[in-house]
Structures are given as structure tokens and as C-alpha cells.
Amino acid sequence: MDEALRRALGIDGAEKLPGGGVLECYWVSIGGAERFLKTGPAKYAALLDAEADGLAALRAAGARAPEAFASGVAGRKAYLLIEPLELHTTGDFAALGRMLAALHRRTGPRFGWPHDNFIGPTPQVNGWSDDWTSFFVERRLVPQAELAGRNGFRLELPDAASILKDHRPEPSLLHGDLWSGNAGFSDGQPVIFDPAVYYGDRECDLAMTELFGGFPAEFYSSYRKEFPVDAGYERRKHLYNLYHLLNHLNIFGGGYLAQVKATLRLLG
């Protein structure tokens, strides 16, 4: 571990954890208290600050998410200190559905967020808009499609205005990156983490839960009992998931191209 970071945070002991990608993760002890530490080069300071902001927003809305204690830069390292939770992949998925439905009932004045943040390592443009269709097209799909073009993938976006015609969602508070890897269970109860929060169509969160393996049936039945989805969701979900598939294409490369093209055919 970087010594400047250790001294700045007063770390007494540290255990490095596997994985983490561009960031390193540790269990650390500070003044006798355990913390979970994410750290990486200083250029990731904005990303970790955004994660802290997102966790605070989820908690303020009543969702169970790790508490963020501090974020910043020490020496040449960016860092984020959060609550250490022992997470498991199994637990009360019906409770997770209820928690997500309650989160989505927290609404904002418009679509967007006060500042830009990140979807994974990719910048996510926010700002505010009164119109959901224009927000989703201009600040979600178009930036990803332009990035894909710069990465060598020339793709034609579907007619989102037609797909979203007559759909008038409320601006719900979204987790923003809710797949199975960003939800878990502590003492059997649901926890969500690694958010990319903004106010948007709640179907965006619900759609992403169906990507990359999906959640068990009791999650969906519980959610829909609390907050039924509108007619047309089965088509709109592919449009909303196109955003995440394009992001994966841009991060990980051509291995996602076939899935992107399959989704575009569904929307054609």
C-alpha cells in the first residue's frame, strides 16, 4: 500500500483483497475501526467521489447501501473509505424487489442529476431535462454511440422517439448500474452498491437487472406487486439495456458486439 496514503488516513493495518480492476481494494483498520478502502491513481478521484455521492443518495432515500465515510486524494492516490459489509450472493430477493420499488418511488423535479458521474469507468453525462426521451437519447445513447465510433464500431441508433412515444415516466431515483454484481446480502438482507445514480425512468434499473444472468423470479414478482410496470416495458427494456451493452462494448471491446447488434435488431 502507498505509504503516503497509509499515513494520511492513519491506517494501522491493511489486507489487500483480490480483484478490483484498475482500483485496489483493502480491508483496513483505522483507530481500531474496520473500513473497506478503494484506491487507485489520483486521476480516479472524481470517479470515487461520484461513488460516495451515489451511496449517500441511496441511503438518504432509504435503501440499504454501504456508508461512505471519506473520499479524496492523498499523495498520488485517490481513495474511498466505506462501511465494511460481509456480502453474500444469496438472501431475501423478495426484499430486494421491495427495496428497489421503494427507491423508485423517490422522485425528483426533472430527469438527470446535479453533476456528471460515471457508469463503470465511463463518464456519464447528466445535467437536467424536462423531457425523458431527449435526455435518454442525448445524454445516454448518443455519447456511447459516439465513443463506440471512435473505438472503431460504427452503429446506427434505433428510433428511440418512436419506441418511447406516449411513454411518460416520472423521474425516479435510480441506482443506475443495477446488475447482479452490484447487489448482495448482509445477514440475509439486501444491499446495493457501486451506483451510477440519477433521476430517470425506473424501467432502466429494472431492465438492467435482466442483463448478465438476471435475478430470481421472486425479485420481479415482489417488485411488480409493489410497483407494477407499464404496458410496453418488454420492448422498452431492450432500448434501455442498449446503453449498458454499448458501455460494455466500449470498455471491454468486440466481445459485446454481437449482443449489441442483436439488441439493435430487436429494436429495428
Stockholm file with secondary structure:
# STOCKHOLM 1.0

chainA/1-268         MDEALRRALGIDGAEKLPGGGVLECYWVSIGGAERFLKTGPAKYAALLDAEADGLAALRAAGARAPEAFASGVAGRKAYLLIEPLELHTTGDFAALGRMLAALHRRTGPRFGWPHDNFIGPTPQVNGWSDDWTSFFVERRLVPQAELAGRNGFRLELPDAASILKDHRPEPSLLHGDLWSGNAGFSDGQPVIFDPAVYYGDRECDLAMTELFGGFPAEFYSSYRKEFPVDAGYERRKHLYNLYHLLNHLNIFGGGYLAQVKATLRLLG
#=GR chainA/1-268 SS CCHHHHHHHTEEEEEEESCCTTSEEEEEEETTEEEEEEEEEGGGHHHHHHHHHHHHHHHHTTCCCCCEEEEEEETTEEEEEECCCCCBSCSCHHHHHHHHHHHHTCBCSSEEESSCEEETTEEECCEEESCHHHHHIIIIIHHHHHHHHHTTCCCCCCCHHHHTTTCCCCCEEECSSCSGGGEEEETTEEEECSCCCEEECTHHHHHHTTSTTCCCHHHHHHHHHHSCCCTTHHHHHHHHHHHHHHHHHHHHCGGGHHHHHHHHHHHC
#=GC SS_cons         CCHHHHHHHTEEEEEEESCCTTSEEEEEEETTEEEEEEEEEGGGHHHHHHHHHHHHHHHHTTCCCCCEEEEEEETTEEEEEECCCCCBSCSCHHHHHHHHHHHHTCBCSSEEESSCEEETTEEECCEEESCHHHHHIIIIIHHHHHHHHHTTCCCCCCCHHHHTTTCCCCCEEECSSCSGGGEEEETTEEEECSCCCEEECTHHHHHHTTSTTCCCHHHHHHHHHHSCCCTTHHHHHHHHHHHHHHHHHHHHCGGGHHHHHHHHHHHC
//
